[in-house]
Amino acid sequence: MIERDDKSKLQDLLKVLEITRSLAAVMDLDSVFWLVIERSMELLDAERASLFLYDSVHNELVSRVAVGASEIRMPAERGIVGETIRSGQTVNVPDAYADARFNRDVDRRTGFRTRNILSVPLRDYEGSLVGVLQVLNKRSGPFDAYDITLAETLGAQAGVALQRARLIEHYVEKQRLERAMKIAQEIQQNLLPKENPQISGFDVAGFSRAADETGGDTYDFLSLDDGRCMLVVADASGHGIGPALVIAETRAMLRAVGVGGCNVAHILNLVNNLLARDLGEARFVTCFLGMLDPTTGHLEYASAGHGPLLFYRRSEDRFTEVGATGLPFGVFEDAVFDNVSNFAFTPGDFAALTTDGIFEASNAVGELFGLERMKLVLRRDRDLPAEQMIANLHQAVIEFTGGAPQADDVTAVVVRRK
């Protein structure tokens, strides 16, 4: 073992203090990695160093950066690094190839020859293991007890610096995602109708609120050249950014096909075929599509897996529940949507077209809001404007759930004959 005099020890201490100061000045994780690796090699007069973080999800150790080598991933239980993780103690290997724990795979892949290893556990401020610093090939011979003291002193500073850098990295990523989600939310909100349509003899309104920043529901109104109005209520499976992308594509396709004034069956058949080629097996979209003709008072409609739909006949004070007339979009190509229905509105009649986020909303004991409560609220408000009917229905759902966080996207369209 090489004896150090007081002057050498003082110089080493000053180096450690200088490294500590440098670690306090860098915030990003990669900079901390490079700094620890480079300074550990300098401090311990070594040829190479690697820094490993523990990936608990995959039970792997990951080297983000390494001098002279690309990123390395290895099972957490393998090699000298794995021994350091298991024991939580510094491992000093004076002759790597004479130690059965040494994993020779890395040397075989890189062409590097490992002679000796000092493997030091890195702990955060609370003492939890966050990774391993491994220093290789001390130039003057095997690592000794003094080297271990230096490495562990450096490791104590590096572990806390890594913890801070990881927290900052997670925070920055969270902020980035929140900004991205905010933009996605704004885009999706802008895809909803800016105002309710003005249709002679009818009062029509729509509403949609996502459970997350973005959602898988939409509704749409499209005035056609022949005087009809195309009405859409659609719901992509799930909620979040994935369904939001799917539902935006669905809306775009419905508009592109519907603007030509095609009939309901043709629009549904064509859009389904297009979506079926894009959506994976786990994705589908339910969709109500209707063509409201104000000159006749008739609503021609069909439902691709969407329902139940509620139609209220004022003269009979009676609701009719209508289920889906076809499969959801995307289940398979060439599905047929020729089962088209017709509802003839008379004064006071209305249709309530909603997604399942309303009638499947549940309270604290798991009871569903259900269709019967929907009917009670809608019947009570049957003489109110369509927009107010929807607002009251939504408020009834909020009160029923006790103000709990919204579990699913909520969308509703009410079409009422004046």
Number of C-alpha atoms within 10 A of each C-alpha: 9 10 8 10 8 9 9 11 14 12 12 15 15 12 17 20 15 13 20 18 12 13 21 16 12 15 17 17 19 16 16 22 23 18 16 27 22 16 17 24 20 13 18 22 18 21 15 22 25 27 26 25 19 19 16 9 6 10 12 18 24 20 21 17 19 18 15 11 15 11 13 15 15 18 15 22 15 17 17 24 29 21 18 25 24 13 10 17 14 23 19 22 21 18 15 20 15 11 13 10 15 19 16 15 10 14 11 10 9 11 9 13 14 17 17 23 25 27 28 27 26 30 22 19 14 8 11 13 16 18 27 28 29 25 25 25 24 21 13 10 15 18 24 15 11 15 17 18 12 18 23 19 16 23 22 18 22 27 25 20 26 27 19 20 22 17 15 15 16 12 12 13 12 12 12 12 12 13 12 12 17 14 14 18 20 13 13 21 17 10 15 17 16 10 9 15 17 12 17 13 13 21 19 21 22 28 20 20 20 23 18 17 18 25 30 29 35 31 26 23 23 17 18 15 10 9 14 19 24 24 22 23 25 29 31 25 19 18 20 21 17 15 21 25 16 23 25 18 15 23 20 14 18 20 18 12 16 23 15 12 17 13 15 22 18 15 21 28 18 18 23 29 18 16 22 20 12 13 16 11 10 9 19 25 27 23 29 25 26 24 25 25 18 17 11 9 17 17 23 19 22 25 31 26 20 27 19 19 19 20 21 22 17 18 10 8 10 13 17 12 13 14 15 18 20 20 20 25 29 25 20 16 16 13 19 17 21 14 14 16 14 13 15 14 24 15 14 16 24 28 23 22 23 28 27 18 22 23 18 18 21 21 17 10 7 10 12 17 20 15 16 10 16 18 18 12 17 23 17 10 16 19 16 14 16 26 18 15 22 24 13 16 20 21 13 17 25 19 12 18 21 12 11 12 10 17 15 22 24 26 25 26 25 23 23 25 21 15
